[in-house]
Amino acid sequence: MKNTYSTEQRQVILNRYHSGMSVRELVAETRTPRSTIYAWLKKGQETGEEHAISRKAYNQLQKHAYRLAEMLSILKTCSCAPYDPLPEKLKTLERLYETGGHSVRVICEALDVPRGTFYNHIFRNKREESSYEKRREELRGHIQKVFDDSNQIFGAAKITAVLREQGINTTIETVRQLMREMGLASV
């Protein structure tokens, strides 16, 4: 290992780094200690030395610009904005997803929706027309009928018992939640 490097040698190594070569490759090729290269880079940053942008940084900037352009085109074509309510954004995301052309990551980023929320909506049937929603709607009808037949006296526990006698399997908590949503309260 050398203890001193000429200005030309130092500049050659730094130029190779700025052209896209990694520090690890430079150390292996030039036998210059890693700490020395990092010290030169730090010194260059502190003194504000101008250098050409590296290929890696250029590619990252290019990808970022492409992504922003794609997000802009999504926002121009969709019918909602990032500040709209989540259900409206999910419907728009679903339409954009079905038409294709854009990645899910960019669509979700453009409308400020977490990808997990979108995937739950699509793949786990969190939509209104899902079997889960259909079952809840069916239960609402049964609950309303039992509630009216009892002259609005029964609470969630008794309505659950009556529903179970009729062969409808449900829990007290589900009945209680649906009654709350429906605005039903026993007298």
C-alpha positions as CSV (number, residue, x, y, z in Angstrom):
1,M,0.0,0.0,0.0
2,K,1.2,3.5,-0.8
3,N,1.3,6.2,1.8
4,T,1.0,9.1,-0.6
5,Y,-0.8,9.5,-3.9
6,S,-0.1,12.2,-6.4
7,T,-2.8,14.6,-7.3
8,E,-3.1,13.0,-10.7
9,Q,-3.5,9.5,-9.2
10,R,-6.1,10.7,-6.8
11,Q,-8.0,12.4,-9.6
12,V,-8.0,9.3,-11.8
13,I,-9.4,7.2,-9.0
14,L,-12.1,9.8,-8.2
15,N,-13.0,10.2,-11.8
16,R,-13.5,6.4,-12.1
17,Y,-15.7,6.5,-9.0
18,H,-17.8,9.3,-10.5
19,S,-18.1,7.5,-13.8
20,G,-20.0,4.7,-12.0
21,M,-17.3,2.3,-10.6
22,S,-18.0,1.2,-7.0
23,V,-15.6,1.8,-4.2
24,R,-15.2,-2.0,-3.8
25,E,-14.1,-2.4,-7.4
26,L,-11.7,0.5,-7.0
27,V,-10.1,-1.0,-3.9
28,A,-9.7,-4.3,-5.6
29,E,-8.2,-2.8,-8.8
30,T,-6.0,0.0,-7.4
31,R,-5.1,-1.5,-4.0
32,T,-6.1,1.9,-2.5
33,P,-7.6,1.6,1.0
34,R,-11.3,2.0,1.2
35,S,-11.0,4.6,4.0
36,T,-8.7,6.7,1.8
37,I,-11.2,6.8,-1.1
38,Y,-14.0,7.7,1.3
39,A,-11.8,10.4,2.8
40,W,-11.2,11.9,-0.6
41,L,-14.9,11.8,-1.4
42,K,-15.7,13.5,1.8
43,K,-13.1,16.1,1.3
44,G,-14.5,16.8,-2.2
45,Q,-18.0,17.2,-0.8
46,E,-16.8,19.6,1.9
47,T,-14.8,21.8,-0.5
48,G,-17.7,21.7,-3.0
49,E,-15.6,20.3,-5.8
50,E,-17.8,19.9,-8.9
51,H,-17.8,16.5,-10.6
52,A,-19.8,14.9,-13.3
53,I,-22.8,13.1,-12.3
54,S,-22.3,9.3,-12.1
55,R,-24.1,6.9,-14.4
56,K,-25.9,5.4,-11.5
57,A,-27.2,8.8,-10.3
58,Y,-28.2,9.7,-13.8
59,N,-30.2,6.5,-14.2
60,Q,-31.9,7.0,-10.9
61,L,-32.9,10.6,-11.9
62,Q,-34.1,9.3,-15.2
63,K,-36.3,6.6,-13.5
64,H,-37.6,9.2,-11.1
65,A,-38.6,11.6,-13.9
66,Y,-40.3,8.7,-15.8
67,R,-42.2,7.8,-12.6
68,L,-43.3,11.4,-12.0
69,A,-44.5,11.7,-15.7
70,E,-46.4,8.4,-15.3
71,M,-48.1,9.7,-12.1
72,L,-49.0,12.9,-13.8
73,S,-50.6,11.0,-16.7
74,I,-52.6,8.9,-14.1
75,L,-53.8,12.0,-12.3
76,K,-54.9,13.6,-15.6
77,T,-56.9,10.6,-16.6
78,C,-58.5,9.5,-13.3
79,S,-61.7,11.1,-12.0
80,C,-60.5,11.6,-8.4
81,A,-57.7,13.4,-6.6
82,P,-55.4,12.2,-3.8
83,Y,-57.5,14.1,-1.2
84,D,-60.8,12.4,-2.1
85,P,-62.4,9.8,0.2
86,L,-60.8,6.3,0.2
87,P,-63.7,4.4,-1.3
88,E,-63.8,6.7,-4.3
89,K,-60.0,6.4,-4.7
90,L,-60.3,2.6,-4.5
91,K,-62.9,2.5,-7.3
92,T,-60.7,4.6,-9.5
93,L,-57.7,2.4,-8.7
94,E,-59.7,-0.7,-9.6
95,R,-60.6,0.8,-13.0
96,L,-57.0,1.8,-13.7
97,Y,-55.7,-1.6,-12.5
98,E,-58.2,-3.4,-14.9
99,T,-57.2,-1.3,-17.9
100,G,-53.5,-2.0,-17.3
101,G,-50.8,0.2,-18.7
102,H,-49.5,1.4,-15.3
103,S,-47.9,-0.5,-12.4
104,V,-49.9,-0.9,-9.1
105,R,-47.0,0.8,-7.3
106,V,-47.3,4.0,-9.4
107,I,-51.1,4.1,-9.4
108,C,-51.2,3.8,-5.6
109,E,-48.5,6.4,-5.2
110,A,-50.3,8.8,-7.5
111,L,-53.5,8.6,-5.5
112,D,-51.8,8.3,-2.1
113,V,-53.2,4.9,-1.2
114,P,-51.1,2.2,0.5
115,R,-50.6,-0.8,-1.8
116,G,-51.7,-3.2,1.0
117,T,-55.0,-1.4,1.2
118,F,-55.5,-1.7,-2.6
119,Y,-54.6,-5.4,-2.6
120,N,-57.0,-6.0,0.3
121,H,-59.7,-4.3,-1.7
122,I,-59.0,-6.3,-4.9
123,F,-57.9,-9.8,-3.7
124,R,-59.8,-10.2,-0.4
125,N,-63.2,-9.1,-1.7
126,K,-63.5,-5.9,0.3
127,R,-65.8,-4.5,-2.3
128,E,-69.5,-3.8,-1.7
129,E,-70.6,-6.7,-4.0
130,S,-68.6,-9.3,-2.1
131,S,-70.2,-12.4,-0.5
132,Y,-69.4,-10.8,2.9
133,E,-71.5,-7.8,2.1
134,K,-74.3,-9.9,0.6
135,R,-74.4,-12.0,3.8
136,R,-74.5,-8.9,6.0
137,E,-77.3,-7.5,3.9
138,E,-79.2,-10.7,4.3
139,L,-78.7,-10.7,8.0
140,R,-79.9,-7.1,8.2
141,G,-83.3,-8.2,6.7
142,H,-83.6,-11.1,9.2
143,I,-82.6,-8.8,12.1
144,Q,-85.2,-6.2,11.1
145,K,-87.9,-8.8,10.8
146,V,-87.2,-10.3,14.3
147,F,-86.9,-6.8,15.8
148,D,-90.3,-5.8,14.3
149,D,-91.9,-9.1,15.3
150,S,-90.9,-8.5,18.9
151,N,-92.4,-5.0,18.8
152,Q,-88.9,-3.5,19.0
153,I,-88.3,-5.0,22.4
154,F,-85.5,-7.6,21.7
155,G,-81.9,-6.6,22.0
156,A,-78.9,-8.2,20.2
157,A,-78.7,-11.3,22.5
158,K,-82.4,-12.3,22.1
159,I,-82.4,-11.5,18.3
160,T,-79.3,-13.8,18.0
161,A,-81.1,-16.6,19.9
162,V,-84.2,-16.3,17.6
163,L,-82.0,-16.3,14.5
164,R,-80.2,-19.4,15.7
165,E,-83.5,-21.1,16.3
166,Q,-84.4,-20.3,12.7
167,G,-81.2,-21.9,11.5
168,I,-79.2,-18.7,10.8
169,N,-75.8,-19.0,12.4
170,T,-74.4,-15.7,13.6
171,T,-72.8,-14.1,16.7
172,I,-74.1,-11.6,19.2
173,E,-71.4,-9.1,18.3
174,T,-72.3,-9.2,14.6
175,V,-76.0,-8.7,15.4
176,R,-75.1,-5.8,17.8
177,Q,-72.9,-4.2,15.1
178,L,-75.5,-4.5,12.4
179,M,-78.2,-3.1,14.8
180,R,-76.0,-0.1,15.5
181,E,-75.5,0.4,11.7
182,M,-79.2,0.1,11.1
183,G,-80.1,2.5,14.0
184,L,-82.1,-0.1,15.9
185,A,-82.3,0.1,19.7
186,S,-84.6,-1.9,22.0
187,V,-87.3,-0.1,23.9
